[in-house]
Amino acid sequence: MRLQKAQPQELVVGNIVRRVLGLVREVTEVPAAPAASTPSSSTILSPALETPASAAPAQGDFFGFLGAAPVVMEKLSMKDIKDDVLNGIRELIDELDQADEQIASYALDYISGQETILTYTASTTIQKFLLTAAKKRKFTVIYAEGHPNEHHSTFEMIATGRKSSNLENEAGDTKFKPLTAAGVQVIVIPDSAVFAVMPRVTRVLLSSHIIMSNGGVVAAAGARTIALAAHMHRVPVIVVGGIYKLSPLFPYDEDALIGCGDSGKVADYREGRLLENVAVSNPIHDFIQPELIDTVMTNM
């Protein structure tokens, strides 16, 4: 599938929509019953579907749009369809809620004792992954601050174990705690120091916004620089992300995945004389090519 101009959040939403549409198709379609007689010599068969071509869905047909094979539709009550669809949606919601815990269950397989792990930006998936490993492993975590777009959430994650201190009904919740409370040594470095500390790093752990069909990953701006530095020093790069982040789209145009944010975070608008002569951009996403990634970890 060819990628148009889209932001990672839109691609994730598109993945969920496809899942729901597939669910609707599954509960409303009934396989075709075997024909009582063999088709006549005048009937044209489609080799791919082994179904008479005359039964192909008309243009604009809803299920034809979803790519379903021609089937015989059984008349179902709206109540049955609604109940099945709602149950499927509840299962999808449970899958989304459990994705981080399922990924974290692999932590002890990937993190050994006395490691130095470099990570980037605030990610609840990575936080749970590291907290799970900290129950039986002793290691050090280096955070690159992610200036200018991610540094506030990074510092809050380090201090409180969560992205925002304004979340409701979470006061005293033990599942939100900083890594230091689990006995992990945490070091924060500026982004410019990544290449200098990389020789001491044993593993790089990155969060993903979306995982493309070729194995490339869209992540926060600056993640590609870290992946390049790790590749140069032969440090393995692990990318984590739930199964809902796997996209069927191919990044023919990588620039279409890189959005830009407020340029005022990069250059102060009070520097009017400087800004009159330069164009300032503030990318908020990076595309990491698959050859820079060693492992993509998901909840499957």
Rosetta blueprint (number, residue, H / E / L):
1 M L
2 R E
3 L L
4 Q L
5 K L
6 A L
7 Q L
8 P H
9 Q H
10 E H
11 L H
12 V H
13 V H
14 G H
15 N H
16 I H
17 V H
18 R H
19 R H
20 V H
21 L H
22 G H
23 L H
24 V H
25 R H
26 E H
27 V H
28 T H
29 E L
30 V E
31 P L
32 A L
33 A L
34 P L
35 A L
36 A L
37 S L
38 T L
39 P L
40 S L
41 S L
42 S L
43 T L
44 I L
45 L E
46 S E
47 P L
48 A L
49 L L
50 E L
51 T E
52 P E
53 A H
54 S H
55 A H
56 A L
57 P L
58 A L
59 Q L
60 G L
61 D L
62 F H
63 F H
64 G H
65 F H
66 L L
67 G L
68 A L
69 A L
70 P L
71 V L
72 V E
73 M L
74 E L
75 K L
76 L L
77 S L
78 M H
79 K H
80 D H
81 I H
82 K H
83 D H
84 D H
85 V H
86 L H
87 N H
88 G H
89 I H
90 R H
91 E H
92 L H
93 I H
94 D H
95 E H
96 L H
97 D H
98 Q H
99 A H
100 D H
101 E H
102 Q H
103 I H
104 A H
105 S L
106 Y L
107 A H
108 L H
109 D H
110 Y H
111 I L
112 S L
113 G L
114 Q L
115 E E
116 T E
117 I E
118 L E
119 T E
120 Y E
121 T L
122 A L
123 S L
124 T H
125 T H
126 I H
127 Q H
128 K H
129 F H
130 L H
131 L H
132 T H
133 A H
134 A H
135 K L
136 K L
137 R L
138 K L
139 F E
140 T E
141 V E
142 I E
143 Y E
144 A E
145 E L
146 G L
147 H L
148 P L
149 N L
150 E L
151 H H
152 H H
153 S H
154 T H
155 F H
156 E H
157 M H
158 I H
159 A H
160 T H
161 G L
162 R L
163 K L
164 S L
165 S L
166 N L
167 L L
168 E L
169 N L
170 E L
171 A L
172 G L
173 D L
174 T L
175 K L
176 F L
177 K L
178 P L
179 L H
180 T H
181 A H
182 A H
183 G L
184 V L
185 Q E
186 V E
187 I E
188 V E
189 I E
190 P L
191 D H
192 S H
193 A H
194 V H
195 F H
196 A H
197 V H
198 M H
199 P H
200 R H
201 V L
202 T L
203 R E
204 V E
205 L E
206 L E
207 S E
208 S L
209 H L
210 I E
211 I E
212 M L
213 S L
214 N L
215 G L
216 G L
217 V E
218 V E
219 A E
220 A E
221 A L
222 G L
223 A H
224 R H
225 T H
226 I H
227 A H
228 L H
229 A H
230 A H
231 H H
232 M H
233 H L
234 R L
235 V L
236 P L
237 V E
238 I E
239 V E
240 V E
241 G L
242 G L
243 I H
244 Y H
245 K H
246 L E
247 S L
248 P L
249 L L
250 F E
251 P L
252 Y L
253 D L
254 E H
255 D H
256 A H
257 L H
258 I L
259 G L
260 C E
261 G L
262 D L
263 S H
264 G H
265 K H
266 V L
267 A L
268 D L
269 Y L
270 R L
271 E L
272 G H
273 R H
274 L H
275 L H
276 E L
277 N L
278 V L
279 A L
280 V L
281 S L
282 N L
283 P E
284 I L
285 H E
286 D E
287 F E
288 I E
289 Q L
290 P H
291 E H
292 L H
293 I L
294 D L
295 T E
296 V E
297 M E
298 T L
299 N L
300 M L
